[in-house]
Amino acid sequence: MIELVDPTSQRPVWHGLAFETWYDSMEPEAEIRKAIQSVLAQFPPSP
């Protein structure tokens, strides 16, 4: 989960979530990068 918080009000203004079933054969660094890219591809939100 990635959450963006307004620094003045300390209230969340946007959040994104990614999840996946984990397998021992997966490479953690690569999977984390893909998850972050997937979540941030949804930012900024549509008006």
CHARMM internal coordinates of N, CA and C (Angstrom, degrees):
IC EDIT
DIST 1 N 1 CA 1.4381
DIST 1 CA 1 C 1.5188
ANGL 1 N 1 CA 1 C 107.84
DIST 1 C 2 N 1.3224
ANGL 1 CA 1 C 2 N 113.73
DIHE 1 N 1 CA 1 C 2 N 136.83
DIST 2 N 2 CA 1.4627
ANGL 1 C 2 N 2 CA 120.91
DIHE 1 CA 1 C 2 N 2 CA 174.12
DIST 2 CA 2 C 1.5208
ANGL 2 N 2 CA 2 C 106.07
DIHE 1 C 2 N 2 CA 2 C -120.08
DIST 2 C 3 N 1.3223
ANGL 2 CA 2 C 3 N 116.63
DIHE 2 N 2 CA 2 C 3 N 130.26
DIST 3 N 3 CA 1.4592
ANGL 2 C 3 N 3 CA 120.36
DIHE 2 CA 2 C 3 N 3 CA 179.93
DIST 3 CA 3 C 1.5243
ANGL 3 N 3 CA 3 C 108.88
DIHE 2 C 3 N 3 CA 3 C -128.76
DIST 3 C 4 N 1.3368
ANGL 3 CA 3 C 4 N 115.80
DIHE 3 N 3 CA 3 C 4 N 130.52
DIST 4 N 4 CA 1.4571
ANGL 3 C 4 N 4 CA 121.26
DIHE 3 CA 3 C 4 N 4 CA 175.59
DIST 4 CA 4 C 1.5199
ANGL 4 N 4 CA 4 C 107.87
DIHE 3 C 4 N 4 CA 4 C -101.48
DIST 4 C 5 N 1.3346
ANGL 4 CA 4 C 5 N 114.90
DIHE 4 N 4 CA 4 C 5 N 131.87
DIST 5 N 5 CA 1.4576
ANGL 4 C 5 N 5 CA 121.33
DIHE 4 CA 4 C 5 N 5 CA -175.02
DIST 5 CA 5 C 1.5185
ANGL 5 N 5 CA 5 C 109.54
DIHE 4 C 5 N 5 CA 5 C -119.78
DIST 5 C 6 N 1.3335
ANGL 5 CA 5 C 6 N 115.80
DIHE 5 N 5 CA 5 C 6 N 135.26
DIST 6 N 6 CA 1.4645
ANGL 5 C 6 N 6 CA 121.38
DIHE 5 CA 5 C 6 N 6 CA 174.81
DIST 6 CA 6 C 1.5283
ANGL 6 N 6 CA 6 C 107.48
DIHE 5 C 6 N 6 CA 6 C -67.62
DIST 6 C 7 N 1.3356
ANGL 6 CA 6 C 7 N 118.10
DIHE 6 N 6 CA 6 C 7 N 121.81
DIST 7 N 7 CA 1.4652
ANGL 6 C 7 N 7 CA 119.87
DIHE 6 CA 6 C 7 N 7 CA -175.65
DIST 7 CA 7 C 1.5330
ANGL 7 N 7 CA 7 C 113.55
DIHE 6 C 7 N 7 CA 7 C -66.80
DIST 7 C 8 N 1.3152
ANGL 7 CA 7 C 8 N 116.85
DIHE 7 N 7 CA 7 C 8 N -25.64
DIST 8 N 8 CA 1.4613
ANGL 7 C 8 N 8 CA 119.51
DIHE 7 CA 7 C 8 N 8 CA -178.58
DIST 8 CA 8 C 1.5266
ANGL 8 N 8 CA 8 C 111.39
DIHE 7 C 8 N 8 CA 8 C -78.50
DIST 8 C 9 N 1.3142
ANGL 8 CA 8 C 9 N 116.03
DIHE 8 N 8 CA 8 C 9 N -51.14
DIST 9 N 9 CA 1.4678
ANGL 8 C 9 N 9 CA 120.05
DIHE 8 CA 8 C 9 N 9 CA -176.12
DIST 9 CA 9 C 1.5282
ANGL 9 N 9 CA 9 C 112.96
DIHE 8 C 9 N 9 CA 9 C -89.95
DIST 9 C 10 N 1.3307
ANGL 9 CA 9 C 10 N 116.64
DIHE 9 N 9 CA 9 C 10 N -14.33
DIST 10 N 10 CA 1.4602
ANGL 9 C 10 N 10 CA 122.17
DIHE 9 CA 9 C 10 N 10 CA -175.49
DIST 10 CA 10 C 1.5355
ANGL 10 N 10 CA 10 C 112.85
DIHE 9 C 10 N 10 CA 10 C 62.09
DIST 10 C 11 N 1.3369
ANGL 10 CA 10 C 11 N 116.44
DIHE 10 N 10 CA 10 C 11 N 22.98
DIST 11 N 11 CA 1.4553
ANGL 10 C 11 N 11 CA 121.51
DIHE 10 CA 10 C 11 N 11 CA 179.42
DIST 11 CA 11 C 1.5321
ANGL 11 N 11 CA 11 C 109.37
DIHE 10 C 11 N 11 CA 11 C -102.27
DIST 11 C 12 N 1.3240
ANGL 11 CA 11 C 12 N 116.71
DIHE 11 N 11 CA 11 C 12 N 143.63
DIST 12 N 12 CA 1.4659
ANGL 11 C 12 N 12 CA 119.37
DIHE 11 CA 11 C 12 N 12 CA 176.89
DIST 12 CA 12 C 1.5265
ANGL 12 N 12 CA 12 C 111.00
DIHE 11 C 12 N 12 CA 12 C -65.14
DIST 12 C 13 N 1.3340
ANGL 12 CA 12 C 13 N 115.73
DIHE 12 N 12 CA 12 C 13 N 138.45
DIST 13 N 13 CA 1.4665
ANGL 12 C 13 N 13 CA 119.79
DIHE 12 CA 12 C 13 N 13 CA 178.41
DIST 13 CA 13 C 1.5301
ANGL 13 N 13 CA 13 C 111.63
DIHE 12 C 13 N 13 CA 13 C -115.97
DIST 13 C 14 N 1.3341
ANGL 13 CA 13 C 14 N 116.85
DIHE 13 N 13 CA 13 C 14 N -15.63
DIST 14 N 14 CA 1.4662
ANGL 13 C 14 N 14 CA 120.41
DIHE 13 CA 13 C 14 N 14 CA 178.69
DIST 14 CA 14 C 1.5173
ANGL 14 N 14 CA 14 C 107.88
DIHE 13 C 14 N 14 CA 14 C -165.65
DIST 14 C 15 N 1.3285
ANGL 14 CA 14 C 15 N 116.04
DIHE 14 N 14 CA 14 C 15 N 146.61
DIST 15 N 15 CA 1.4584
ANGL 14 C 15 N 15 CA 119.23
DIHE 14 CA 14 C 15 N 15 CA 172.18
DIST 15 CA 15 C 1.5231
ANGL 15 N 15 CA 15 C 109.15
DIHE 14 C 15 N 15 CA 15 C -148.08
DIST 15 C 16 N 1.3021
ANGL 15 CA 15 C 16 N 114.51
DIHE 15 N 15 CA 15 C 16 N 152.45
DIST 16 N 16 CA 1.4551
ANGL 15 C 16 N 16 CA 121.74
DIHE 15 CA 15 C 16 N 16 CA 177.89
DIST 16 CA 16 C 1.5190
ANGL 16 N 16 CA 16 C 109.37
DIHE 15 C 16 N 16 CA 16 C -136.57
DIST 16 C 17 N 1.3209
ANGL 16 CA 16 C 17 N 115.18
DIHE 16 N 16 CA 16 C 17 N 154.86
DIST 17 N 17 CA 1.4498
ANGL 16 C 17 N 17 CA 120.36
DIHE 16 CA 16 C 17 N 17 CA -174.66
DIST 17 CA 17 C 1.5208
ANGL 17 N 17 CA 17 C 110.30
DIHE 16 C 17 N 17 CA 17 C -138.74
DIST 17 C 18 N 1.3229
ANGL 17 CA 17 C 18 N 115.26
DIHE 17 N 17 CA 17 C 18 N 140.63
DIST 18 N 18 CA 1.4666
ANGL 17 C 18 N 18 CA 121.36
DIHE 17 CA 17 C 18 N 18 CA 173.15
DIST 18 CA 18 C 1.5227
ANGL 18 N 18 CA 18 C 107.20
DIHE 17 C 18 N 18 CA 18 C -136.04
DIST 18 C 19 N 1.3145
ANGL 18 CA 18 C 19 N 115.27
DIHE 18 N 18 CA 18 C 19 N 145.47
DIST 19 N 19 CA 1.4623
ANGL 18 C 19 N 19 CA 119.04
DIHE 18 CA 18 C 19 N 19 CA 175.28
DIST 19 CA 19 C 1.5167
ANGL 19 N 19 CA 19 C 109.17
DIHE 18 C 19 N 19 CA 19 C -149.53
DIST 19 C 20 N 1.3298
ANGL 19 CA 19 C 20 N 114.81
DIHE 19 N 19 CA 19 C 20 N 157.12
DIST 20 N 20 CA 1.4601
ANGL 19 C 20 N 20 CA 120.52
DIHE 19 CA 19 C 20 N 20 CA -177.82
DIST 20 CA 20 C 1.5328
ANGL 20 N 20 CA 20 C 108.56
DIHE 19 C 20 N 20 CA 20 C -157.58
DIST 20 C 21 N 1.3097
ANGL 20 CA 20 C 21 N 116.75
DIHE 20 N 20 CA 20 C 21 N 149.90
DIST 21 N 21 CA 1.4514
ANGL 20 C 21 N 21 CA 121.09
DIHE 20 CA 20 C 21 N 21 CA 172.63
DIST 21 CA 21 C 1.5248
ANGL 21 N 21 CA 21 C 107.87
DIHE 20 C 21 N 21 CA 21 C -73.25
DIST 21 C 22 N 1.3193
ANGL 21 CA 21 C 22 N 116.05
DIHE 21 N 21 CA 21 C 22 N 133.48
DIST 22 N 22 CA 1.4536
ANGL 21 C 22 N 22 CA 120.65
DIHE 21 CA 21 C 22 N 22 CA -175.45
DIST 22 CA 22 C 1.5340
ANGL 22 N 22 CA 22 C 110.63
DIHE 21 C 22 N 22 CA 22 C -94.59
DIST 22 C 23 N 1.3284
ANGL 22 CA 22 C 23 N 115.29
DIHE 22 N 22 CA 22 C 23 N 135.42
DIST 23 N 23 CA 1.4616
ANGL 22 C 23 N 23 CA 122.27
DIHE 22 CA 22 C 23 N 23 CA 175.24
DIST 23 CA 23 C 1.5222
ANGL 23 N 23 CA 23 C 108.71
DIHE 22 C 23 N 23 CA 23 C -122.47
DIST 23 C 24 N 1.3143
ANGL 23 CA 23 C 24 N 117.09
DIHE 23 N 23 CA 23 C 24 N 145.19
DIST 24 N 24 CA 1.4656
ANGL 23 C 24 N 24 CA 120.98
DIHE 23 CA 23 C 24 N 24 CA -178.06
DIST 24 CA 24 C 1.5228
ANGL 24 N 24 CA 24 C 113.22
DIHE 23 C 24 N 24 CA 24 C -58.20
DIST 24 C 25 N 1.3129
ANGL 24 CA 24 C 25 N 117.35
DIHE 24 N 24 CA 24 C 25 N -25.40
DIST 25 N 25 CA 1.4609
ANGL 24 C 25 N 25 CA 120.49
DIHE 24 CA 24 C 25 N 25 CA -178.02
DIST 25 CA 25 C 1.5326
ANGL 25 N 25 CA 25 C 112.80
DIHE 24 C 25 N 25 CA 25 C -78.92
DIST 25 C 26 N 1.3226
ANGL 25 CA 25 C 26 N 117.77
DIHE 25 N 25 CA 25 C 26 N -6.90
DIST 26 N 26 CA 1.4737
ANGL 25 C 26 N 26 CA 121.05
DIHE 25 CA 25 C 26 N 26 CA -177.66
DIST 26 CA 26 C 1.5259
ANGL 26 N 26 CA 26 C 110.63
DIHE 25 C 26 N 26 CA 26 C -78.65
DIST 26 C 27 N 1.3271
ANGL 26 CA 26 C 27 N 115.27
DIHE 26 N 26 CA 26 C 27 N 150.95
DIST 27 N 27 CA 1.4619
ANGL 26 C 27 N 27 CA 121.62
DIHE 26 CA 26 C 27 N 27 CA 177.00
DIST 27 CA 27 C 1.5276
ANGL 27 N 27 CA 27 C 107.97
DIHE 26 C 27 N 27 CA 27 C -97.60
DIST 27 C 28 N 1.3400
ANGL 27 CA 27 C 28 N 118.70
DIHE 27 N 27 CA 27 C 28 N 115.97
DIST 28 N 28 CA 1.4672
ANGL 27 C 28 N 28 CA 121.28
DIHE 27 CA 27 C 28 N 28 CA -174.48
DIST 28 CA 28 C 1.5303
ANGL 28 N 28 CA 28 C 114.37
DIHE 27 C 28 N 28 CA 28 C -54.65
DIST 28 C 29 N 1.3210
ANGL 28 CA 28 C 29 N 117.66
DIHE 28 N 28 CA 28 C 29 N -46.50
DIST 29 N 29 CA 1.4648
ANGL 28 C 29 N 29 CA 120.14
DIHE 28 CA 28 C 29 N 29 CA -176.92
DIST 29 CA 29 C 1.5248
ANGL 29 N 29 CA 29 C 111.68
DIHE 28 C 29 N 29 CA 29 C -60.88
DIST 29 C 30 N 1.3175
ANGL 29 CA 29 C 30 N 116.50
DIHE 29 N 29 CA 29 C 30 N -44.82
DIST 30 N 30 CA 1.4661
ANGL 29 C 30 N 30 CA 120.88
DIHE 29 CA 29 C 30 N 30 CA -178.85
DIST 30 CA 30 C 1.5240
ANGL 30 N 30 CA 30 C 110.50
DIHE 29 C 30 N 30 CA 30 C -66.20
DIST 30 C 31 N 1.3234
ANGL 30 CA 30 C 31 N 117.43
DIHE 30 N 30 CA 30 C 31 N -40.83
DIST 31 N 31 CA 1.4629
ANGL 30 C 31 N 31 CA 120.69
DIHE 30 CA 30 C 31 N 31 CA -179.23
DIST 31 CA 31 C 1.5256
ANGL 31 N 31 CA 31 C 111.49
DIHE 30 C 31 N 31 CA 31 C -67.36
DIST 31 C 32 N 1.3318
ANGL 31 CA 31 C 32 N 116.87
DIHE 31 N 31 CA 31 C 32 N -38.31
DIST 32 N 32 CA 1.4628
ANGL 31 C 32 N 32 CA 120.44
DIHE 31 CA 31 C 32 N 32 CA 178.51
DIST 32 CA 32 C 1.5295
ANGL 32 N 32 CA 32 C 109.67
DIHE 31 C 32 N 32 CA 32 C -65.91
DIST 32 C 33 N 1.3221
ANGL 32 CA 32 C 33 N 117.52
DIHE 32 N 32 CA 32 C 33 N -42.67
DIST 33 N 33 CA 1.4743
ANGL 32 C 33 N 33 CA 120.43
DIHE 32 CA 32 C 33 N 33 CA 177.82
DIST 33 CA 33 C 1.5249
ANGL 33 N 33 CA 33 C 111.24
DIHE 32 C 33 N 33 CA 33 C -60.26
DIST 33 C 34 N 1.3408
ANGL 33 CA 33 C 34 N 116.50
DIHE 33 N 33 CA 33 C 34 N -44.39
DIST 34 N 34 CA 1.4680
ANGL 33 C 34 N 34 CA 120.10
DIHE 33 CA 33 C 34 N 34 CA 179.37
DIST 34 CA 34 C 1.5211
ANGL 34 N 34 CA 34 C 111.03
DIHE 33 C 34 N 34 CA 34 C -63.25
DIST 34 C 35 N 1.3151
ANGL 34 CA 34 C 35 N 117.59
DIHE 34 N 34 CA 34 C 35 N -39.87
DIST 35 N 35 CA 1.4656
ANGL 34 C 35 N 35 CA 121.09
DIHE 34 CA 34 C 35 N 35 CA 180.00
DIST 35 CA 35 C 1.5243
ANGL 35 N 35 CA 35 C 110.75
DIHE 34 C 35 N 35 CA 35 C -65.24
DIST 35 C 36 N 1.3085
ANGL 35 CA 35 C 36 N 117.44
DIHE 35 N 35 CA 35 C 36 N -44.00
DIST 36 N 36 CA 1.4667
ANGL 35 C 36 N 36 CA 121.38
DIHE 35 CA 35 C 36 N 36 CA 179.16
DIST 36 CA 36 C 1.5286
ANGL 36 N 36 CA 36 C 110.06
DIHE 35 C 36 N 36 CA 36 C -62.88
DIST 36 C 37 N 1.3165
ANGL 36 CA 36 C 37 N 117.33
DIHE 36 N 36 CA 36 C 37 N -45.22
DIST 37 N 37 CA 1.4640
ANGL 36 C 37 N 37 CA 120.53
DIHE 36 CA 36 C 37 N 37 CA 178.48
DIST 37 CA 37 C 1.5208
ANGL 37 N 37 CA 37 C 111.18
DIHE 36 C 37 N 37 CA 37 C -61.37
DIST 37 C 38 N 1.3079
ANGL 37 CA 37 C 38 N 116.90
DIHE 37 N 37 CA 37 C 38 N -40.27
DIST 38 N 38 CA 1.4591
ANGL 37 C 38 N 38 CA 121.39
DIHE 37 CA 37 C 38 N 38 CA 179.73
DIST 38 CA 38 C 1.5325
ANGL 38 N 38 CA 38 C 111.40
DIHE 37 C 38 N 38 CA 38 C -63.13
DIST 38 C 39 N 1.3181
ANGL 38 CA 38 C 39 N 115.92
DIHE 38 N 38 CA 38 C 39 N -44.79
DIST 39 N 39 CA 1.4690
ANGL 38 C 39 N 39 CA 120.10
DIHE 38 CA 38 C 39 N 39 CA -179.60
DIST 39 CA 39 C 1.5305
ANGL 39 N 39 CA 39 C 110.53
DIHE 38 C 39 N 39 CA 39 C -66.98
DIST 39 C 40 N 1.3159
ANGL 39 CA 39 C 40 N 117.13
DIHE 39 N 39 CA 39 C 40 N -47.03
DIST 40 N 40 CA 1.4736
ANGL 39 C 40 N 40 CA 119.97
DIHE 39 CA 39 C 40 N 40 CA -176.04
DIST 40 CA 40 C 1.5319
ANGL 40 N 40 CA 40 C 112.16
DIHE 39 C 40 N 40 CA 40 C -72.04
DIST 40 C 41 N 1.3154
ANGL 40 CA 40 C 41 N 118.66
DIHE 40 N 40 CA 40 C 41 N -16.79
DIST 41 N 41 CA 1.4713
ANGL 40 C 41 N 41 CA 121.08
DIHE 40 CA 40 C 41 N 41 CA 175.22
DIST 41 CA 41 C 1.5185
ANGL 41 N 41 CA 41 C 110.24
DIHE 40 C 41 N 41 CA 41 C -65.94
DIST 41 C 42 N 1.3303
ANGL 41 CA 41 C 42 N 117.49
DIHE 41 N 41 CA 41 C 42 N -19.33
DIST 42 N 42 CA 1.4614
ANGL 41 C 42 N 42 CA 122.37
DIHE 41 CA 41 C 42 N 42 CA 179.66
DIST 42 CA 42 C 1.5261
ANGL 42 N 42 CA 42 C 111.79
DIHE 41 C 42 N 42 CA 42 C -89.81
DIST 42 C 43 N 1.3158
ANGL 42 CA 42 C 43 N 118.13
DIHE 42 N 42 CA 42 C 43 N 1.35
DIST 43 N 43 CA 1.4627
ANGL 42 C 43 N 43 CA 122.98
DIHE 42 CA 42 C 43 N 43 CA -178.62
DIST 43 CA 43 C 1.5228
ANGL 43 N 43 CA 43 C 109.08
DIHE 42 C 43 N 43 CA 43 C -110.88
DIST 43 C 44 N 1.2970
ANGL 43 CA 43 C 44 N 120.42
DIHE 43 N 43 CA 43 C 44 N 138.26
DIST 44 N 44 CA 1.4709
ANGL 43 C 44 N 44 CA 126.71
DIHE 43 CA 43 C 44 N 44 CA -0.06
DIST 44 CA 44 C 1.5253
ANGL 44 N 44 CA 44 C 110.70
DIHE 43 C 44 N 44 CA 44 C -78.80
DIST 44 C 45 N 1.3235
ANGL 44 CA 44 C 45 N 116.44
DIHE 44 N 44 CA 44 C 45 N 156.24
DIST 45 N 45 CA 1.4540
ANGL 44 C 45 N 45 CA 120.43
DIHE 44 CA 44 C 45 N 45 CA 179.96
DIST 45 CA 45 C 1.5219
ANGL 45 N 45 CA 45 C 111.45
DIHE 44 C 45 N 45 CA 45 C -68.34
DIST 45 C 46 N 1.3194
ANGL 45 CA 45 C 46 N 115.94
DIHE 45 N 45 CA 45 C 46 N 155.06
DIST 46 N 46 CA 1.4662
ANGL 45 C 46 N 46 CA 120.35
DIHE 45 CA 45 C 46 N 46 CA 176.50
DIST 46 CA 46 C 1.5233
ANGL 46 N 46 CA 46 C 109.12
DIHE 45 C 46 N 46 CA 46 C -70.72
DIST 46 C 47 N 1.3320
ANGL 46 CA 46 C 47 N 117.14
DIHE 46 N 46 CA 46 C 47 N 141.64
DIST 47 N 47 CA 1.4820
ANGL 46 C 47 N 47 CA 119.40
DIHE 46 CA 46 C 47 N 47 CA 179.44
DIST 47 CA 47 C 1.5126
ANGL 47 N 47 CA 47 C 112.35
DIHE 46 C 47 N 47 CA 47 C -68.23
END
COOR INIT
IC SEED 1 N 1 CA 1 C
IC BUILD
